[in-house]
């Protein structure tokens, strides 16, 4: 019997729990992003969603996945951390790291007399896909794998300041003692704020379980890099600063 999109999403969830790659033929992946989004959410406990990550939000990602619009994945409470400068990589398969602006949903559904976003943070998204190698560049494969969900680390949160999230916002990212990668806000399509709004539009269209207090990781400001235990990362974006060590 041919596995369905739901079957593949549950297979990916089990592989992530086990800390190993899933095994299936990439030809079995669905070709409908909406079906893949629904299956990905069906494989998890949606009451435990703490954050959302946006995929295909910059030129280097879009070149790989060929996405016409952003896609997204849910991150669970146990995959989301902050308030410490150490993050454990336990059970993550080939983790990577990239700095991103995170925005907190202040109220949901939105209200005309209340702000949409309450707080903002500079943090690190830690993708760790469990897709088979042949499926990693497939858009629906990435969606089924919750956009490569691995982990999310939030730096110190500040009150939301949309004016800071401009195209010219300067970004720098250091891994250990290597030369920094640099970028700017416009390297994310629509900037971090525009990316978050595009995500919310898609999430509404697909009936994603949005709630106040969830965070939105708005897309990589520079390309991700592999990380391992003992690595240190540091980033700056505007007046936000974040530093993290992996354990």
N, C-alpha and C positions, 0 to 999 in steps of 0.2 A: 504493500500500500504506500502510495507516494505521500511523504510528509507535507502537511499544510504549513502555512506561515505561522500559525499558532504553535504547531509542533516544533518548528525551528526556533521560535522565540523561547520556548521552554527549555529546549536543548542548550541554547546559549546561556540562559539563566543558571542551569545546573553546572555548566562548564565554569562560569564565573565563580560560583560557590566553591567549586573544587580547585580553583586556581590553575586551570589548564585550558588548552585550546579545544574548542568544539570540533567535531568531525562530521562533515557532511559534504555532499557535492554542491558546489556553488551554482550549478545549473538548476537546483531546486528552489532558489530564491524567488520570491514573488516579484512582479514587475510593476506593482501599483503601490506608490508611496503611502497612500491612505490606508491600504490594507496592512502594510508593514507597521505603520504607527499604531494602529489598533492592536495588532498582535503583540507588539513590544509592551504596551501597557497591560494587556491581558495576562502577561507572564509574571507580573509583580503585584505586590500589595500596594495599591495606589494611595492608601491612607498614610503610608510611610514616605511619600514623596516630599523631600525637603528642598529640592532645587531642580532646575532645568538647565541643560547645556545646549547650546546652539551649534550646529554643524554646518559646514559649507559657507561660513560667514566671511571668508577672505579669499583673495585670488588664488593662493597656493592650495587651499582646500578644494575650491571649485574646480581647479584644473584636474585634480585627482578624481573627484566624484561626479563631475559633470552635472551638478544640480542646477536646475533652473530657478529654484527658490530655496530658502534656508530649510534645514530640517532640524530636528531636536530629539533629545532623549531625557528621560527622567533620572534623577539621582536620589537615592534613598537616604534616610536619616543616618544610617550607619556608614554611608559613603561620603558624608559631608562633615567637615570639621572646621574648627577655628579656635581662637583663644589660646593657642600654643604655637611655638615655633618649631614643632617636630610633627612629622606625619609618617605613620607606619605604612610600608608598602606590602604588608602581608597579603598573600594570595593574589596580588595584582600581576598580570602576565605582561611582560615587556612594557612597563609603564613609561610614559613620557610626561613632560610638563610644559605648560605655556602660561604666560600671564594673561589675565582677563579682568575686565571690569565686571563686577557683580552688582546687580540691582535688586533690592528687596521689594516685593509687592506689598504695598501699604494697605490696600483695601481691595477686596474682590467680592462681588462684582464692583466695577468702578462706580464712583458717584461724582456728580458735577461739582460738589462743594468740598471734595477731599482729594489730596494728592494721590497719584497713581503709585509712585515710588516713595518709600520712606527713608531708606538708607542706601548707601553705596559702599563698595569695598574694592580694593585691588587684591586679587588672590591668584591662586594657581589652579588651573584645571589639569587633571592628571588622567588623560585618556589611557585606557588599557584594554584594547579590544581582545575578545576571545574568538573572533571569526577565523575560520581557516584562511590560509594565506591567499588562496585563489578567490576568496569572496571579499577581501578587504577594500577593494576599490569600487565595489558594487554599491550604488546608492541605497537600494533596499536592504542590502546586508547591513550597512551601517545603521540604518533606521531600526532594524530588528535588534541590533546589539545596543540599543539605546545610545546611538551616536558614539559608540566606543566607551561607554560609561566605565569609569574606574573610580575616580575620586574627585573631590572638590575641597579645596582649602580656602577659607575666607580670612583675609587680613582684617585689621582693625576697621570697624565700620564707622562711617561718618554720615551726617545728615545728607540726604540727596542734594546734589548741586549740578543741575543739568548744564549750566553754562560752562562747567569745566570740561564736559565731554564733547569738545569741538574737534573738527577735523585736524587742527594743528596741535592737539595735545601731544606732547613729547613722551615717548616711551623708551625705556631701556630695560634690558633683561640680561642678567649674569648667571652663568652656571659655573660654580666653583671659581677658579681664577682665570677662566677663558675671557677673551675679548668680548665685550658686550654686543648683543644684537640690539639694534635700534629700530624704531618705527614711529608711527603717529596714529592718532585716533581714526583717521580716514582709512587705515589699512583694514578695518572692519567695515563691511558694506553698510552704509548709512550711519557709520560711527556707532559706538556702543549703545547710545540711546535709540537710534534708528533701528539697529538690529533687534533690540528688545521689543520695540513696538511691532516690527514685522513678525517676530515670534508670537507675540500675543494675538495678532490677527490670525495666524495659522492655527494656534492652539484653540482659539474660539471656534474656528471653522471645523476643527476635528473633535470638538467636545472634550478636550484634555481637561483633567481635573485640577484646575488652577485654584489656589487658595492664598489668602493673605498670609504673609510671613515666609512664603517660598522665595528663594533667590533665583535669579536668572543670570547665568554665565553667558556673557554677550558675544563671545567669539575671541579667538586667539589674536593678540596684538602683534605677535611675532610668531614664526613657525615653531612648533614644539620640538623638544629635544629629548633623547632617552635619558632616564635617571635611574639611579640605584641607591641602595643604602649607603649613607655617608655623604651623598652629594648635597650641596648647598645651592639654593637659588635665591636671587634677589631681583626685585623689579621696582621701577618707578613709572608712574603715569600721572602727569600733572603734579598735584601736591600729595598724591597717594604713594605710599611706600609699603613694600611687603618683603619679608625675608623668611625663609623656611629651610629646614634641614630634614632630609629623608632618613627614616630609621627602619 
